[in-house]
């Protein structure tokens, strides 16, 4: 094992005795858990060059040299190629590192490499005090605290450039294994450009979940760094209430541009919510809940539920209306009751007709207290003629009653 700081000042020496100073190591990050060094970088005749690791004769770092076959085999690096490779010193040594085991973020200060069977591999990153001392002393301080090392197999590194992700180079994508809430919390403690890069690493549905779970301020910062195509996808996949909240914070021209590119059904839901004041019930309600005709039988309701559950966020209760053409609210039934009831029953046989409702222009904080005090998963929101407009969930209620800086602001219990 050897630390990168201890390789400072290595020379490349070929069979003819020609010498050049090593400037960096290029690695293939996607080739296994411990990525191998594939090229050695150096400067010759004022031009940056690289030579393949396969030309290495001996890795004699204790003697301050790496023996290679022929330095003339080094190829000049043009500007495009210079940005393609992943280099240990340039790209990784001071990068922001996410330790997936300990759920922490830190700056890498030094890197550990292991030479085995003629191959040099990146095995760990060190962010401890010892790593800093090695950097300051230029490698003279040699002690390595194993407890400060993060196994490279369990880390993801971020460069602070969201657009780099589109190349796909160098990312393990192991971060996607964490829950959306965990990723969002990690994103809250790193610079916003790194947070946007982190979001870009995830599959679109997971990325939308993470964006929803972020704090309001961080959500906006990250969203504004996404390119137009990704931004439209995120708004489409997000819950309409949170998408509307985000859209309301954008410049009007930008908001209109995104809405115009979204599927009409989803953009329509967002526009509908944008009509209401921010602190009103309508401003915090959802409008993608499940509602069925009251005369629907249990068997048919279960069939419809199978289709609805894939696309909707709020699923704990089903609202019952007059028929498929009328949204006049008649009652509510719990999802559990539909799944366990006798097949021959109709939903109106199961529903609770004595329901409390909210007006979309009611004060959101007052409505939140009603929901909490009555221990309800949600309260339906109706218009002047009793038509179902949406529902205010307990999630929205909690966000109204807790501090703006509380993590409960982004809590999603039923959706």
C-alpha positions in Angstrom: 0.0 0.0 0.0 1.2 3.5 -0.8 -0.4 7.0 -0.4 -0.6 9.4 -3.3 1.3 12.1 -1.4 4.3 9.7 -1.1 4.5 9.4 -4.9 5.3 13.1 -5.3 8.2 13.8 -7.6 8.3 10.3 -9.2 10.3 10.1 -12.4 9.5 8.1 -15.5 12.7 6.3 -16.7 12.7 4.3 -19.9 15.2 1.6 -21.1 17.3 4.2 -22.9 17.8 6.3 -19.8 15.4 9.1 -20.8 13.7 10.7 -17.9 10.5 12.7 -17.5 8.7 13.9 -14.4 5.4 12.1 -13.7 2.5 14.6 -13.4 -0.6 12.4 -12.8 -2.2 8.9 -12.8 -5.2 8.2 -15.1 -7.6 5.6 -13.8 -10.6 3.7 -15.2 -13.1 4.2 -12.5 -15.8 1.9 -13.8 -13.4 -1.1 -14.1 -14.1 -3.0 -10.9 -14.5 -1.9 -7.3 -10.8 -0.8 -7.2 -10.1 1.0 -10.4 -6.8 0.4 -12.1 -4.3 3.0 -13.3 -4.4 2.9 -17.1 -2.0 5.7 -18.1 0.8 7.8 -16.7 0.8 11.5 -17.5 3.9 13.6 -18.0 5.1 16.6 -19.9 7.7 16.4 -22.6 8.9 19.2 -24.9 6.3 21.5 -23.3 3.4 19.2 -24.3 1.2 17.1 -22.1 1.5 13.4 -22.9 0.4 10.0 -21.5 1.8 6.6 -21.8 -0.1 3.3 -21.1 0.5 1.5 -17.9 1.1 -1.7 -19.8 4.6 -0.3 -20.8 5.6 -0.2 -17.1 8.6 -2.4 -16.3 8.8 -1.8 -12.6 7.0 0.4 -10.0 9.9 1.4 -7.8 8.3 4.2 -5.9 10.7 3.9 -2.9 13.5 4.7 -5.3 11.5 7.6 -6.7 10.9 6.2 -10.2 8.7 4.1 -12.5 10.5 2.2 -15.2 8.8 2.1 -18.5 9.8 0.6 -21.8 10.0 3.6 -24.0 8.8 7.2 -23.3 8.6 7.9 -27.0 5.5 5.8 -27.0 3.8 8.5 -25.0 1.0 10.1 -27.0 0.2 13.8 -27.0 -3.0 14.8 -25.2 -5.3 17.2 -27.1 -7.7 19.5 -25.3 -10.7 17.2 -25.7 -8.9 14.1 -24.5 -7.5 16.0 -21.6 -11.0 16.4 -20.2 -12.1 12.8 -20.8 -9.7 10.9 -18.5 -10.1 10.7 -14.8 -6.9 11.7 -13.0 -6.1 11.1 -9.4 -4.4 14.4 -8.6 -6.5 16.7 -10.8 -10.0 15.1 -10.3 -10.1 12.9 -7.3 -7.6 14.0 -4.6 -9.5 17.1 -3.5 -12.9 16.0 -4.6 -16.0 15.9 -2.5 -16.5 12.3 -1.4 -19.7 10.6 -0.2 -19.0 7.7 2.2 -22.0 5.4 1.6 -21.3 3.2 4.6 -21.2 6.0 7.1 -23.6 8.3 5.3 -21.2 11.2 5.4 -19.7 13.7 3.0 -16.1 15.0 3.2 -13.2 16.3 1.1 -10.7 13.7 0.0 -7.2 14.8 1.0 -5.1 11.8 0.0 -5.6 8.6 -1.8 -4.4 5.1 -1.1 -3.1 2.8 -4.0 -2.1 -0.8 -4.0 0.3 -2.4 -6.4 -0.4 -6.1 -7.0 0.4 -8.5 -9.9 1.8 -5.6 -11.9 -1.2 -3.4 -11.6 -1.7 -0.3 -9.6 -5.2 0.3 -8.2 -7.0 3.0 -6.3 -8.2 1.3 -3.0 -9.2 4.1 -0.5 -9.5 7.8 0.2 -8.2 9.5 3.3 -9.8 12.6 4.7 -8.2 12.5 8.2 -5.7 14.8 9.9 -2.9 12.5 8.9 -3.7 13.0 5.3 -3.5 16.8 5.8 -0.1 16.4 7.5 1.2 14.3 4.7 0.1 17.0 2.2 1.7 19.8 4.3 4.9 17.9 4.8 5.0 16.8 1.1 5.0 13.2 2.0 7.6 13.3 4.9 4.9 12.5 7.4 4.2 8.9 6.6 1.8 7.6 9.3 -1.6 6.3 8.0 -4.6 6.0 10.3 -6.6 3.1 8.9 -9.7 4.3 10.7 -9.6 7.5 8.6 -9.7 5.6 5.3 -12.8 5.2 3.3 -12.9 2.0 1.2 -13.2 3.1 -2.4 -15.7 0.3 -3.0 -18.1 2.2 -0.9 -17.7 5.8 -2.0 -19.0 8.1 -4.7 -17.0 11.2 -5.7 -18.5 14.4 -7.0 -16.8 17.0 -9.2 -19.2 19.9 -8.8 -20.2 19.9 -12.4 -23.8 18.6 -13.1 -23.1 18.5 -16.8 -20.2 16.0 -16.5 -22.7 13.3 -15.5 -24.1 13.1 -19.1 -20.8 11.5 -20.2 -21.3 8.7 -17.7 -17.6 8.5 -17.1 -16.3 7.6 -13.7 -19.5 7.2 -11.6 -20.3 4.0 -9.6 -23.9 5.0 -9.3 -24.0 3.2 -5.9 -25.6 6.3 -4.4 -28.9 5.2 -6.0 -29.1 2.3 -3.4 -29.8 4.8 -0.6 -33.3 6.0 0.1 -34.5 9.2 -1.3 -34.6 10.8 2.1 -31.0 9.8 2.9 -29.8 11.2 -0.4 -31.7 14.4 0.2 -30.2 14.9 3.6 -26.7 14.4 2.2 -27.5 16.9 -0.6 -28.4 19.5 2.0 -24.8 19.5 3.4 -22.8 19.8 0.2 -22.5 22.8 -2.2 -25.5 23.1 -4.5 -23.6 22.3 -7.7 -22.5 19.1 -6.2 -26.1 18.4 -5.1 -27.3 19.0 -8.6 -24.6 16.6 -9.9 -25.7 14.1 -7.3 -29.3 14.3 -8.5 -28.1 13.8 -12.1 -26.6 10.5 -11.1 -29.9 9.0 -10.2 -32.6 7.3 -12.3 -35.3 9.9 -13.1 -38.0 8.5 -10.7 -35.5 8.3 -7.8 -34.2 11.8 -8.7 -37.7 13.2 -8.5 -38.2 11.6 -5.1 -35.0 13.1 -3.9 -35.9 16.5 -5.2 -39.2 16.3 -3.3 -37.4 15.4 -0.1 -34.9 18.3 -0.3 -35.4 21.4 1.7 -37.3 24.1 -0.2 -34.2 26.3 -0.7 -32.0 23.5 -1.8 -34.7 22.2 -4.1 -34.8 25.5 -6.0 -31.0 25.8 -6.1 -30.6 22.4 -7.6 -33.4 22.7 -10.0 -32.0 25.8 -11.5 -28.8 24.0 -12.4 -30.6 21.3 -14.4 -30.7 21.5 -18.1 -34.2 22.1 -19.7 -34.8 18.4 -20.7 -34.1 17.1 -17.2 -36.0 19.9 -15.5 -39.1 19.1 -17.5 -38.8 15.4 -16.6 -38.4 16.3 -12.9 -41.5 18.5 -12.9 -43.5 15.8 -14.6 -42.5 13.1 -12.2 -42.9 15.2 -9.0 -46.1 15.3 -7.0 -48.2 18.2 -8.5 -48.4 20.1 -5.2 -44.6 20.2 -4.8 -44.0 20.8 -8.5 -46.4 23.7 -8.3 -44.6 25.1 -5.3 -41.3 24.8 -7.2 -42.7 26.3 -10.4 -44.1 29.3 -8.4 -40.5 30.2 -7.4 -39.2 30.3 -10.9 -39.2 33.3 -13.2 -42.6 33.5 -15.0 -41.1 33.1 -18.5 -39.1 30.0 -17.4 -42.1 28.5 -15.6 -44.2 28.9 -18.8 -41.5 27.3 -20.9 -41.4 24.2 -18.7 -45.1 23.9 -18.4 -45.5 24.1 -22.2 -43.2 21.1 -22.6 -44.9 18.9 -20.0 -47.7 16.4 -20.7 -50.9 18.3 -20.6 -52.5 16.3 -17.8 -49.6 17.0 -15.4 -49.1 20.6 -16.4 -52.9 21.2 -16.0 -52.7 19.9 -12.4 -49.8 22.3 -11.7 -51.6 25.3 -13.3 -54.7 24.5 -11.3 -52.8 24.7 -8.0 -51.0 27.9 -9.0 -54.3 29.7 -9.0 -54.4 29.7 -5.2 -52.5 31.9 -2.7 -49.4 30.3 -1.3 -50.6 30.2 2.3 -54.1 29.0 1.5 -55.4 25.4 1.5 -55.5 25.4 -2.3 -51.8 26.5 -2.3 -50.7 23.4 -0.3 -53.3 20.8 -1.4 -52.8 17.8 -3.7 -55.0 17.3 -6.7 -53.8 13.8 -7.9 -55.7 11.8 -5.3 -57.9 8.8 -6.1 -61.7 9.3 -6.5 -64.3 6.8 -7.7 -68.1 6.8 -8.3 -69.9 5.8 -5.1 -72.0 3.1 -6.9 -68.8 1.3 -8.1 -68.6 -2.3 -6.8 -65.6 -3.5 -4.9 -64.3 -5.7 -7.7 -64.3 -2.9 -10.2 -62.7 -0.6 -7.6 -59.9 -3.0 -7.1 -59.2 -3.1 -10.8 -59.1 0.6 -11.1 -56.8 0.8 -8.0 -54.2 -1.4 -9.7 -53.9 1.3 -12.4 -54.0 4.3 -10.1 -51.5 3.2 -7.5 -48.6 3.3 -10.0 -49.1 7.0 -10.9 -50.5 8.7 -7.7 -48.8 9.7 -4.5 -51.6 9.9 -2.0 -53.3 6.5 -1.7 -54.4 6.0 2.0 -58.0 6.9 1.3 -60.3 7.0 -1.7 -62.8 9.9 -2.2 -66.3 9.0 -3.5 -68.2 11.2 -6.0 -71.6 11.0 -7.6 -70.4 9.5 -10.9 -67.6 9.5 -13.5 -68.9 12.8 -14.9 -69.6 14.6 -11.6 -67.1 15.3 -8.9 -69.7 16.2 -6.3 -68.2 14.7 -3.1 -70.3 12.1 -1.3 -67.9 10.4 1.1 -64.6 8.7 1.8 -63.5 5.2 2.2 -60.1 3.8 3.5 -58.0 1.9 1.0 -57.8 -1.0 3.5 -61.6 -1.4 3.5 -61.7 -1.7 -0.3 -59.0 -4.4 -0.3 -60.7 -6.5 2.4 -64.4 -6.0 1.8 -66.8 -8.5 0.2 -66.6 -8.4 -3.6 -70.4 -7.9 -4.0 -70.5 -4.7 -2.0 -70.6 -1.2 -3.5 -68.3 1.5 -2.3 -71.3 3.5 -1.0 -71.9 0.6 1.4 -68.4 1.2 2.9 -68.1 5.0 2.8 -68.2 7.4 5.6 -70.6 10.2 4.5 -69.9 12.4 7.5 -66.8 14.0 6.3 -65.2 17.3 7.2 -64.2 19.5 4.2 -62.0 22.5 3.5 -62.4 25.5 1.3 -59.4 26.1 -1.1 -59.2 29.7 0.2 -59.1 28.7 3.9 -56.0 29.6 5.9 -53.6 26.7 5.5 -52.3 26.9 9.1 -55.8 26.8 10.6 -56.7 23.8 8.3 -53.5 22.1 9.4 -54.6 22.2 13.0 -57.9 20.7 12.1 -56.2 17.8 10.4 -53.8 17.2 13.2 -56.4 17.5 16.0 -58.8 15.1 14.2 -55.9 12.7 13.5 -56.9 12.5 9.8 -54.6 11.4 6.9 -56.2 14.1 4.8 -59.2 16.4 4.4 -61.0 16.8 1.1 -61.0 20.3 -0.4 -64.3 21.2 -2.2 -65.6 24.1 -4.2 -68.8 26.2 -3.5 -71.0 23.5 -5.0 -69.4 20.6 -3.2 -67.2 19.5 -6.1 -64.0 17.7 -5.1 -61.0 19.9 -5.9 -58.2 18.2 -4.0 -57.1 17.2 -0.6 -54.9 18.6 2.1 -52.8 15.8 3.6 -51.2 15.4 7.0 -47.8 15.9 5.3 -48.9 19.4 4.2 -50.4 20.0 7.6 -47.1 19.2 9.4 -45.2 21.5 7.0 -47.5 24.3 8.0 -47.0 23.9 11.7 -43.3 23.2 12.0 -40.3 25.6 11.7 -39.3 26.4 8.2 -35.8 25.0 9.0 -37.1 21.7 10.4 -36.5 18.4 8.5 -40.2 17.7 9.1 -40.9 20.3 6.3 -40.1 17.6 3.7 -41.6 14.7 5.6 -43.9 12.5 3.4 -45.9 10.1 5.4 -48.8 9.1 3.2 -47.4 10.2 -0.2 
